[in-house]
Amino acid sequence: MKLALSGPDIGPREIELVNEVLSTSYLSMGPKIELFEHRMASYLGCGQAVGVSSGTSGLHLMVIAAG
């Protein structure tokens, strides 16, 4: 039996933004990720933030940064 906890909440604005990125040559780098990193660092009150392509990549970088 499949039990759906919730459906996706993807509206016209999200579709527009994804299409905007897909129409460029940037998928995992570029101006959108730079904006995200800047806003995330500001939100967290830290000097820098790094956007990565997966949770595994983020955990890997965390272990490296921790020494």
Residue, then its C-alpha position, 0 to 999 in steps of 0.5 A: m500500500k502506498l501512502a502519500l504524505s503530501g503532494p508536491d507544492i510546485g507553482p507557476r513561479e517555481i516552474e518559471l525559475v526552473n525553466e529560466v535556469l534550464s535555458t542557460s548553460y548553468l545547472s549547478m553553478g552560475p548566478k543563481i547559485e551565487l545568489f543562493e550562497h550569498r542569501m544563505a550566508s546572510y540568513l545564517g549570519c556567517g561569512q560564507a555559504v557553499g551550495v552543493s549538488s547533493g546532500t552527500s557532497g555537503l556531508h563530504l565537505m563538512v567532514i573535510a572542513a572539520g579536519 
